[in-house]
Amino acid sequence: MSTTTIAGHEIEVNEEGFLTDPDQWTPDMAEALATQIGITLTDEHRRIIDFLRKDFAETGETPTLRRVTKVGGFPTKELFKLFPKKPAKKMAYIAGLPKPHGCV
């Protein structure tokens, strides 16, 4: 594990850059994390990130892409448009959550 500074907060991250403690995450970090992977956050991005954080708090697991579409009600095409190529991984990264199971 290593330590990095994101949006003025010193946090621990794993070898892939994911926060090791989701409780360290703040909304300010979302902007900085998104910028690191080339995404400019919009209100729609934030709605999805809010869903991920809420679902994680309720279940203790990072929601999969399928769960985000089925439970969250976000269309798959929209997720790929907002978070190109690897939406589940990118959404979890920006939300400060562990990488979803089955995500490479």
N, C-alpha and C positions, 0 to 999 in steps of 0.2 A: 504494500500500500504506500501511496505517496500523498503528499500534501500539496495543494495548489490554492491560489487565491482567485475567487470568482466574485465579481461585483463587490469587492472590498471585504469579502468573508474568506477566512482561511478554512479550507475544508479538506477532508480526506477523500481520496478517490481510488478506485481500483485500477488495474493495468489498462483498462479500456477507457478510463476517464469518467466512469459512472460514480456518483456519490456513494460512499459506503454507508452513510447514515441519512436516510431520507428526511429526518427531522431537522437536519442542518439547512435544508433548502428554504429559500425565500422567493417570493415573486420577482424580486429584483434580479435574482440569479437566472431566471428563465430567459430574460432578454440576453444576458451575456452568454449563456449556454447555447441559445439559438444562433447568435451571431458567430460563435465558434464553428458551427456546422453549416453556415451560409444561409440561414433562415431569418427573415425579418418577421417578427411576430405581429399578427393582426388580432382583432377581437375574436375571430373564429379559431385561431390557434389557441388563444387563451381559454376559450370555452372547452376545448378538447383537453387541454392540460388540467383545467379544473376538474373535469370528469375523472381523469386518470388519478389525480391526487385523492379525490373523494372515494373512488372505488378502492384504491389501495388502502385507505384508512379503514374501510369497512371490511375488506377481505384479507388484508395482509399480503396480497400478491399483486404484482404488476399486471394490469389487464392486457390480455392478448389482443391482437388486431381484431379477431372475431368478436371478442367481448365488447370492444369499443364500438363495433358496428351494431351488434345485436342489442346490447344493454344500453349503450350510450346513444344509439340512434344516429350515429354519424355514417354517412354513405362511404363505402370503400373508395370510390373514385375521388371523393373529396379529400380523404386522408392521404391518398397518393399524390394529389395535387399540392396539398399543404406541406406534406413531409415526404418529398420525392425519394424514390428507390427503396428505402427501408423505413416505412412509417412507424412500425411498432418500436423499433430500436430508437429512432429519433425522438418520438413522443416521450418515451421513458427517460431518455437522456435529458431532455429539456425540463421534464417534470421532476427531475432529481430522484427518480426511482430506479430500482434494480432492473437490469435488462430482462425482458420477459422470457419465460421458459420457452425453449424451442427456437429462440432467436439467435441467428449466427452473426 
